[in-house]
Each structure stands twice: as structure tokens, then as C-alpha cells.
Amino acid sequence: MMPTAPEQPAPAATPHHQSAVVPTTSVQMLVQLAAADPSVERRRKMAENAGRGLALLDRFDVETRVRPAAVEPLDALRDWLETFEMPDDPELAAVMQEIELRVKVELAKHELRV
């Protein structure tokens, strides 16, 4: 009689990995969440205000290169400065401070010329 090889244990059944149910996040859902967060909306408005200030400064710069400063761009800069609010976000606040300073400098330079 031939010696028989010891019986090998049956291979262990590989566990069937059930995929965990992970909720899918859509872009629309993220937009809705961002819109629902008042701090995100406030930051967006502050960034828009900063962009408006920069646009007014650019317009003022272009117009003063061609001719002396007109009243309209100066009034727009003054209006922007009156509605200026310092944001809570330190990075945005640093940018806004630079814009505010530049607006004040341009207004002061014009006042000296008048």
C-alpha cells in the first residue's frame, strides 16, 4: 500500500466582500450645501466686492491716463469705500486692506489736484 499524502484542508472560502453602501455626493448637492452655509455665501459676496473695488481702480487708472479724473469714477470709488466691510477671513482681509488703501490713496491724490 502506498502512503497517501495527508489530506489537505479544503481551501478556506474567501469571504465575499460586500461593498459598503456609500452615499454618492453630487455636485448639485455640494452646491446646495455651500449655498446653505451663510459663511460661504458671505465670503463669496466679500470676494465679489473686492473684485468690484479692483475693477473700479482699473477703470479709474485707465481714465486718468487719457484725461484728468472724471467725477463718475471718483464717486464710484467713494461709494465702494463707504460700503467697504472688513471680512473675518484673514487671507481675504489682507487683500481687502490692500484694495482699501489703494482706493484711499487714489482719492487723496485727486483731492490734492483739485
C-alpha positions as a LaTeX table, in Angstrom:
\begin{tabular}{lrrr}
\hline
Residue & $x$ (\AA) & $y$ (\AA) & $z$ (\AA) \\
\hline
Met1 & 0.00 & 0.00 & 0.00 \\
Met2 & 1.29 & 3.37 & $-0.92$ \\
Pro3 & 1.41 & 6.01 & 1.62 \\
Thr4 & $-1.14$ & 8.66 & 0.91 \\
Ala5 & $-0.43$ & 12.26 & 1.29 \\
Pro6 & $-2.04$ & 13.80 & 4.26 \\
Glu7 & $-5.32$ & 15.26 & 3.45 \\
Gln8 & $-5.12$ & 18.94 & 2.69 \\
Pro9 & $-7.70$ & 21.03 & 4.36 \\
Ala10 & $-10.19$ & 22.47 & 1.98 \\
Pro11 & $-9.24$ & 25.96 & 0.98 \\
Ala12 & $-10.93$ & 28.46 & 3.17 \\
Ala13 & $-13.75$ & 30.12 & 1.46 \\
Thr14 & $-12.72$ & 33.59 & 0.51 \\
Pro15 & $-15.06$ & 35.97 & 2.14 \\
His16 & $-17.27$ & 37.79 & $-0.28$ \\
His17 & $-16.64$ & 41.46 & 0.23 \\
Gln18 & $-19.86$ & 43.29 & 0.25 \\
Ser19 & $-19.43$ & 46.77 & $-1.00$ \\
Ala20 & $-20.22$ & 49.25 & 1.66 \\
Val21 & $-23.10$ & 51.45 & 0.77 \\
Val22 & $-21.56$ & 54.87 & 0.39 \\
Pro23 & $-23.88$ & 57.68 & $-0.48$ \\
Thr24 & $-22.87$ & 59.36 & $-3.68$ \\
Thr25 & $-22.29$ & 63.07 & $-3.48$ \\
Ser26 & $-23.31$ & 65.05 & $-6.48$ \\
Val27 & $-22.08$ & 68.45 & $-7.49$ \\
Gln28 & $-25.60$ & 69.76 & $-7.08$ \\
Met29 & $-25.66$ & 68.53 & $-3.50$ \\
Leu30 & $-22.36$ & 70.26 & $-2.76$ \\
Val31 & $-23.60$ & 73.49 & $-4.30$ \\
Gln32 & $-26.75$ & 73.30 & $-2.20$ \\
Leu33 & $-24.71$ & 72.71 & 0.94 \\
Ala34 & $-22.42$ & 75.62 & 0.14 \\
Ala35 & $-25.40$ & 77.85 & $-0.54$ \\
Ala36 & $-26.97$ & 76.83 & 2.75 \\
Asp37 & $-23.82$ & 77.80 & 4.68 \\
Pro38 & $-24.10$ & 81.53 & 5.38 \\
Ser39 & $-20.35$ & 81.92 & 5.90 \\
Val40 & $-19.65$ & 80.60 & 2.41 \\
Glu41 & $-22.18$ & 83.00 & 0.91 \\
Arg42 & $-20.76$ & 85.90 & 2.93 \\
Arg43 & $-17.23$ & 85.09 & 1.78 \\
Arg44 & $-18.42$ & 84.92 & $-1.84$ \\
Lys45 & $-20.04$ & 88.35 & $-1.54$ \\
Met46 & $-16.88$ & 89.78 & 0.02 \\
Ala47 & $-14.80$ & 88.38 & $-2.82$ \\
Glu48 & $-17.21$ & 89.92 & $-5.33$ \\
Asn49 & $-16.91$ & 93.24 & $-3.50$ \\
Ala50 & $-13.12$ & 93.02 & $-3.68$ \\
Gly51 & $-13.37$ & 92.32 & $-7.40$ \\
Arg52 & $-15.63$ & 95.33 & $-7.82$ \\
Gly53 & $-13.12$ & 97.53 & $-5.99$ \\
Leu54 & $-10.31$ & 96.32 & $-8.24$ \\
Ala55 & $-12.43$ & 96.91 & $-11.35$ \\
Leu56 & $-13.17$ & 100.45 & $-10.20$ \\
Leu57 & $-9.48$ & 101.09 & $-9.59$ \\
Asp58 & $-8.61$ & 99.75 & $-13.04$ \\
Arg59 & $-11.26$ & 101.93 & $-14.65$ \\
Phe60 & $-10.03$ & 104.96 & $-12.73$ \\
Asp61 & $-6.44$ & 104.25 & $-13.80$ \\
Val62 & $-7.37$ & 103.92 & $-17.47$ \\
Glu63 & $-9.48$ & 107.07 & $-17.47$ \\
Thr64 & $-6.84$ & 109.19 & $-15.71$ \\
Arg65 & $-4.18$ & 108.17 & $-18.22$ \\
Val66 & $-6.23$ & 109.68 & $-21.02$ \\
Arg67 & $-7.58$ & 112.78 & $-19.28$ \\
Pro68 & $-7.94$ & 114.22 & $-15.79$ \\
Ala69 & $-10.11$ & 112.18 & $-13.48$ \\
Ala70 & $-13.80$ & 112.43 & $-14.19$ \\
Val71 & $-16.25$ & 112.76 & $-11.34$ \\
Glu72 & $-18.05$ & 109.47 & $-12.07$ \\
Pro73 & $-15.14$ & 107.07 & $-11.34$ \\
Leu74 & $-14.24$ & 109.05 & $-8.23$ \\
Asp75 & $-17.82$ & 108.85 & $-6.99$ \\
Ala76 & $-17.83$ & 105.10 & $-7.68$ \\
Leu77 & $-14.62$ & 104.70 & $-5.64$ \\
Arg78 & $-16.10$ & 106.76 & $-2.78$ \\
Asp79 & $-19.29$ & 104.70 & $-2.85$ \\
Trp80 & $-17.27$ & 101.49 & $-2.77$ \\
Leu81 & $-15.25$ & 102.75 & 0.18 \\
Glu82 & $-18.42$ & 103.68 & 2.09 \\
Thr83 & $-19.82$ & 100.15 & 1.70 \\
Phe84 & $-16.48$ & 98.50 & 2.44 \\
Glu85 & $-16.57$ & 95.83 & 5.16 \\
Met86 & $-13.54$ & 94.03 & 6.52 \\
Pro87 & $-14.04$ & 90.26 & 6.23 \\
Asp88 & $-13.34$ & 87.84 & 9.06 \\
Asp89 & $-11.20$ & 85.59 & 6.88 \\
Pro90 & $-7.54$ & 86.64 & 7.40 \\
Glu91 & $-6.45$ & 85.96 & 3.81 \\
Leu92 & $-9.36$ & 87.84 & 2.29 \\
Ala93 & $-8.93$ & 90.63 & 4.85 \\
Ala94 & $-5.30$ & 91.13 & 3.81 \\
Val95 & $-6.33$ & 91.52 & 0.17 \\
Met96 & $-9.20$ & 93.83 & 1.08 \\
Gln97 & $-6.90$ & 96.03 & 3.16 \\
Glu98 & $-4.62$ & 96.49 & 0.16 \\
Ile99 & $-7.56$ & 97.42 & $-2.06$ \\
Glu100 & $-8.94$ & 99.80 & 0.56 \\
Leu101 & $-5.57$ & 101.50 & 0.92 \\
Arg102 & $-5.19$ & 101.89 & $-2.83$ \\
Val103 & $-8.66$ & 103.42 & $-3.11$ \\
Lys104 & $-7.85$ & 105.87 & $-0.31$ \\
Val105 & $-4.57$ & 106.82 & $-1.98$ \\
Glu106 & $-6.25$ & 107.47 & $-5.33$ \\
Leu107 & $-8.96$ & 109.57 & $-3.69$ \\
Ala108 & $-6.35$ & 111.53 & $-1.72$ \\
Lys109 & $-4.25$ & 112.15 & $-4.84$ \\
His110 & $-7.30$ & 113.50 & $-6.63$ \\
Glu111 & $-8.20$ & 115.78 & $-3.72$ \\
Leu112 & $-4.68$ & 117.27 & $-3.87$ \\
Arg113 & $-5.09$ & 118.05 & $-7.57$ \\
Val114 & $-8.45$ & 119.79 & $-7.19$ \\
\hline
\end{tabular}
